[in-house]
Amino acid sequence: MHIRTSIKPGDIGYITYLHGTLYAAEYGLDWTFESYVAAGLGEFAGEYDSDKDYFAVAEIEGRIVGAVAIVGRPDQTAQLRWFLVHPEARGHGIGKKLLHEAIAFCRQKRYKSVFLWTISELQTAAHLYLQVGFLLTEQNTHELWGAVRTEQRYELIL
């Protein structure tokens, strides 16, 4: 397993595809979730600035099996986004490694905190967030991505 921290052609589309297909199969999210990921990830890639943003993919034999990004904010906070590990690669510490390296980037850039939004169904990811010190700070239940879901906000003070 290799972690690459540069954006290559095809990365944005493939990570969007993984989110769309895997989250539909595992959590029943509809096509509007993939659209949401595509819009945000496309904007991130178009405005990417390595001084404030972080992008990483985990690869096995050149194939992307995981991803994470940090979006730097003007108020010295950061948002963790697009964190995903392919089911075939889970259980080998890839998610933990991606998460730790993303947080290390935030500390290096002297962000005050890092936050993320997720949904309550993603319990394995939530377990990882809690393990590294994130706290659940907000929950909202509403119609989202084809069903009633509970969005959750986690925050880590650095």
C-alpha positions, 0 to 999 in steps of 0.5 A: 500500500502506498499513499500518494499526495498529488492529484493525477488525472482521473482521481477526481472522477474515480473517487466520485465514482467510488463514493457513488457506487459504494455508498449506494450499495452499502447505505442506500444513498441515491444519485444525489449523493454522487452529485453532491460529491462531484460538485464539491470534489470538482470545486476542491480540485479546481481551487486546490492550494497545497499551502492550505489543502491536502489530498491523499489516495491510498493505492495498491498496485496502482489502484486507488483503494482509499482517499481523504482530503483536507479543505483549509478555511480562512478562519484557520479551521479545516474540513476533512472530506471524502474519506473512504476506503474500498471494502476490499481494502478495509481492515488493514489500517488504511483508513487509520493511516489516511486519517492520521496523515490528514490530521498531521497535515492540519497540525503542521499548517497550524489549524485551530481545529478540523471538522467533518460532516458524516451520516450516522450509518458510517459507524466504522468511520465514526469509531476512527474519528472518536479514537483520534479525539474527534467529538460529536458536536451536532446532529440533524435528522432530515431528508437527505440523499434519498431517505431520512438520515441523521447528519453528524458533525465531528470536531477535533480541537488541535 
